[in-house]
Every structure is written in C-alpha cells, then in structure tokens.
Amino acid sequence: MVTSPALRDVHVPHAYPEQQVDLGEITMNYAEAGDPGRPAVLLIPEQTGSWWSYEEAMGLLAEHFHVYAVDLRGQGRSSWTPKRYSLDNFGNDLVRFIALVVRRPVVVAGNSSGGVLAAWLSAYSMPGQIRGVLCEDPPFFASELVPAHGHSVRQGAGPVFELFRTYLGDQWSVGDWEGFRRAAGASASPMARSFVADTIPQHLKEYDPEWARAFYEGTVGLNCPHERMLNRVNTPVLLTHHMRGTDPETGNLLGALSDEQAAQVRRLMESAGVKVDYESVPDASHMMHQSDPARYAEILTPWTAALAP
C-alpha cells in the first residue's frame, strides 16, 4: 500500500504553494487561495486531473471565498493506493479533509467524476459539513458499468479508459505511450482520438491509470449505485450540463451525460426533497472551470452567495 505522496517525480511548480495532510490511509495534496474569513469552497478535479486544473479559477474565486483545491488519491501529489480506488474511498478521504483542514461548513464544487463525488458528499458526508454542491458536467449513470438509466461507461469514456488500462497500465506499469497514441488515433471513438498527443500531457503524468481500469471494469462504484446516491442528497445542488450528443456512427455518448440522464438526475435529487438548479451550457467544454474560468466563476459565485449560511 502506497501511503506517502505519489512516488513518481514528475511534478512541476504552480502559482499556489502546495500542502499535504495525513488522512490516515493517504496523504492528500492541496492548495489554498483567498481570505480565511470568507466562505469556504472545496474544488474537486476531474479524472486525470490535479488541483491545478482550477489554477486560474482559484484566482477569480478567491475574491469571494477561501478556496481549497485537492488532489484525489491516485492523482497529483496525493498517495497512490493500488486496488483501493472506489467512490466510497474517494468520498471518505474528502470527509476527513473537511473535518481536519476546512473545519467548517463548505460548498463543494466538483468536475466530472469530481462532480459525482460532490453528490456523494451531499448524500453521505457527516452532518453539517456541506452547505451545497455544484456538480460540473458529472457523468451520472454514464460512468457506471450497468447504469439504471441511459448510456454506460463503455458507451462513453470507456474506450479511452480501456486504452489507458492496456497501454499505460496500473501505476504506469506498461507505459507504452507510443502504443497508446497509435491505438487512440485509430479508434472509432472521437473521445479516444482527442487524447492523441506527441508527448505525455502533464496531467496524465500525475495520474494513476488504475483509475481508468476501475471505471472501465465497474469496480469503482460497485457499492455505490448512482440511483441510490442521488436519492439521498440532502443539500442544495447546482447541476451544470455541457456539450453532449451521440456519435452518429456508433450511437455512443459524446459528453459526460445525456439529456435523458440529466433529467433523471434532477428527478431523483428533487425526490430527496432538495432544491436543484440546472444550468444547460451546451457550448461549454467538459472542463469549463479550466477552459473558461470567468464563466465558471460567474455561475458558481452568485449561486453560492444565495445559499443559507
């Protein structure tokens, strides 16, 4: 078991100093911005991402909030934990982080799988920890192997994850980037083709590809079905829904979740008795917080300001 921060020495400096906290099983890496007297916001990155995907957004949000951005286990400088990647483990790491570091009620904003974890925290965190959650283009249902509604992970991002599993391997045990490039370039999946690059992108260098295998094989959410989780949320939610559609050749999902899945998500959350706001931004990229941080801050800031203290 890897309990120290990630052992691969691949990291680069960033605008905010990085800190680490011992959460027991793992050491979690994070950065902060803003005045500690302002309301707290916790940012959770996407799969393959590290805290610094929020680097520009943090500067904008720091005008209004005390911002924390984290690396989840298996990403960035946080510990890599072979055979221990699951939604429940990711979520419980964040519960500990809030208890030990934030130490007050917090608004959580997560992108992609980080958005799924934002909903997890709304459903399963300790009482009083969470004020509200922004789920930024999260793959609800679409990251499950056997979803209750709509496309599965293998009809969406799955082809990318399968290539990561095959050509990169758990803990980069294979590391065949050239083989990955060739296979991704020849893939029928537009999503896989979009990952082709001459050199390994920095965010992938900091990522344990076992994450991808856990999603592709369905083990990541084995004990956390999305339908049950969404039925248990108990804080206000803002769901943003970005670019989407289906591939005319394969019928596979383009984007994080379909309109049908987004409608089911809203229905389930509302049935739990919480207020759910929905922002449809089909022209936004999946990682709006990184590609258009000003727009992201313009959505998050007023919604958070309207929440109860």
Residue pairs with C-beta under 8 A, 6 or more apart in sequence:
1 25
1 81
1 82
1 84
2 79
2 80
2 81
2 82
3 25
3 26
3 27
3 79
3 81
4 27
4 79
5 20
5 27
5 29
5 77
5 78
5 79
6 76
6 77
6 78
6 79
6 80
6 206
6 208
7 80
8 172
8 205
8 206
10 202
10 205
10 206
11 76
11 77
11 206
12 202
14 31
14 52
14 55
15 55
15 59
16 31
16 32
16 33
16 55
16 58
17 31
18 29
18 30
18 31
18 51
18 77
19 29
19 30
19 31
19 32
20 27
20 28
20 29
20 30
20 77
21 27
21 28
21 30
21 97
21 100
21 101
23 93
23 96
23 97
23 100
24 96
25 79
25 81
25 84
25 89
25 93
26 73
26 78
26 79
26 81
26 93
27 78
27 79
28 70
28 71
28 72
28 73
28 78
28 79
28 93
28 97
29 51
29 70
29 71
29 76
29 77
29 78
30 51
30 68
30 69
30 70
30 71
30 97
30 101
31 51
31 52
31 58
31 68
31 69
32 66
32 67
32 68
32 69
33 58
33 59
33 61
33 62
33 66
33 67
33 69
34 58
34 61
34 62
34 63
34 64
34 65
34 66
34 67
35 62
35 66
36 66
37 66
38 64
38 65
38 66
39 64
39 65
39 66
39 107
39 131
39 304
40 65
40 66
40 68
40 102
40 104
40 105
40 106
40 107
41 61
41 65
41 66
41 67
41 68
41 106
41 107
41 108
41 109
41 300
41 304
42 68
42 69
42 70
42 94
42 97
42 98
42 102
42 106
42 107
42 108
42 109
43 51
43 54
43 57
43 58
43 67
43 68
43 69
43 70
43 109
43 110
43 114
43 289
44 70
44 72
44 94
44 108
44 109
44 110
44 111
44 114
44 115
44 117
44 118
45 51
45 53
45 54
45 69
45 70
45 71
45 72
45 75
45 76
45 110
45 111
45 114
46 53
46 111
46 112
46 113
46 114
46 286
46 287
47 75
47 112
47 113
47 114
47 207
47 211
47 212
47 215
48 75
48 203
48 204
48 207
48 211
49 75
49 111
49 112
49 114
49 203
49 207
49 287
50 71
50 75
50 76
50 77
50 203
50 206
50 207
51 69
51 70
51 71
51 76
52 69
52 76
53 111
53 203
53 287
53 289
53 290
54 67
54 69
54 289
54 290
54 293
56 290
56 293
57 289
57 290
57 293
57 296
57 297
58 67
58 69
59 293
60 293
60 294
60 297
61 67
61 297
61 300
61 301
64 301
64 304
64 305
65 107
65 304
68 97
68 101
68 102
68 106
70 78
70 94
70 97
71 77
71 78
71 206
72 78
72 90
72 93
72 114
72 117
73 79
73 80
73 81
73 84
73 85
73 89
73 90
73 93
74 80
74 81
74 85
74 207
74 208
74 210
74 211
75 206
75 207
75 208
75 211
76 206
77 206
80 171
80 208
80 210
81 89
82 170
82 171
82 208
82 210
83 210
85 208
85 210
85 211
85 214
85 219
85 220
86 214
86 219
86 220
86 221
86 222
86 223
86 224
87 116
87 117
87 120
87 220
87 221
87 224
88 120
88 124
88 223
88 224
90 117
90 120
91 117
91 120
91 121
91 124
91 125
94 108
94 117
94 121
94 125
95 121
95 124
95 125
95 126
95 129
98 106
98 125
98 126
98 129
98 130
99 126
99 129
105 128
105 129
105 130
105 131
106 129
106 130
106 131
107 130
107 131
107 132
107 133
107 134
107 304
107 307
108 118
108 121
108 122
108 130
108 132
108 133
108 134
109 118
109 133
109 134
109 136
109 289
109 300
110 116
110 117
110 118
110 133
110 134
110 135
110 136
110 138
111 136
111 137
111 138
111 286
111 287
111 288
111 289
112 136
112 137
112 138
112 139
112 256
112 286
112 287
113 138
113 139
113 143
113 215
114 136
114 138
115 134
115 135
115 136
115 137
115 138
115 139
116 135
116 138
116 139
116 140
116 143
116 226
118 133
118 134
118 135
118 138
119 133
119 135
119 138
119 140
119 229
119 230
119 233
119 237
119 269
120 224
120 229
121 129
121 130
121 133
122 130
122 132
122 133
122 233
122 234
122 235
122 237
122 274
123 229
123 230
123 232
123 233
123 234
124 229
124 232
130 235
131 235
131 236
131 307
131 308
131 309
132 235
132 236
132 237
132 238
132 303
132 304
132 307
133 233
133 235
133 236
133 237
133 238
134 237
134 238
134 240
134 299
134 300
134 303
134 304
135 237
135 238
135 239
135 240
136 240
136 242
136 288
136 289
136 296
137 240
137 241
137 242
137 255
137 256
137 257
137 284
137 286
137 287
137 288
138 239
138 256
138 257
139 153
139 156
139 157
139 256
139 257
140 226
140 230
140 257
140 261
140 262
140 264
140 265
141 147
141 148
141 149
141 150
141 151
141 152
141 226
141 227
141 257
141 261
141 264
141 265
142 150
142 151
142 152
142 153
142 155
142 156
142 157
142 253
142 256
142 257
142 258
142 261
143 153
143 156
143 157
143 215
143 220
143 221
144 152
144 153
144 218
144 221
144 225
144 226
145 152
145 153
145 154
145 217
145 218
145 221
146 152
146 218
147 226
147 261
148 225
148 226
148 227
148 264
149 227
149 260
149 261
149 264
150 253
150 257
150 258
150 260
150 261
150 264
151 252
151 253
151 257
151 258
151 261
152 158
153 161
153 215
153 216
153 218
154 216
155 251
155 252
155 253
156 191
156 252
156 253
156 255
156 256
157 191
157 215
158 215
158 216
159 187
159 188
159 189
159 191
159 192
159 252
160 184
160 189
160 191
160 192
160 195
160 212
161 212
161 213
161 215
161 216
162 212
162 216
163 180
163 183
163 184
163 187
163 192
163 195
164 180
164 209
164 212
164 213
165 209
165 212
165 213
165 216
166 174
166 183
167 174
167 176
167 177
167 179
167 180
167 183
168 174
168 175
168 176
168 177
168 180
168 204
168 209
168 212
169 175
169 209
170 208
170 209
170 210
170 213
171 208
171 209
171 210
172 208
172 209
177 199
177 200
180 195
181 196
181 197
181 198
183 192
184 192
184 193
184 195
184 196
185 193
185 196
187 193
188 249
188 250
189 247
189 250
189 252
190 247
190 254
191 254
211 220
214 220
227 268
230 265
230 268
230 269
230 272
231 268
231 271
231 272
232 272
233 269
233 272
233 274
234 272
234 273
234 274
235 274
236 274
236 275
236 276
236 277
236 307
237 269
237 274
237 275
237 276
237 277
238 276
238 277
238 278
238 279
238 299
238 300
238 303
239 262
239 265
239 266
239 269
239 276
239 277
239 278
239 279
240 278
240 279
240 281
240 284
240 288
240 299
241 256
241 257
241 259
241 262
241 278
241 279
241 280
241 281
241 282
242 255
242 256
242 281
242 282
242 284
242 285
242 286
242 288
243 254
243 255
243 282
243 283
243 284
243 285
243 286
244 253
244 254
244 255
244 256
244 257
244 258
244 259
244 282
245 254
245 255
246 252
246 253
246 254
246 258
247 253
247 254
255 286
256 286
257 265
262 278
266 276
266 278
269 276
270 276
277 303
279 299
281 288
281 295
281 299
284 291
284 292
284 295
285 291
285 292
288 295
288 296
289 296
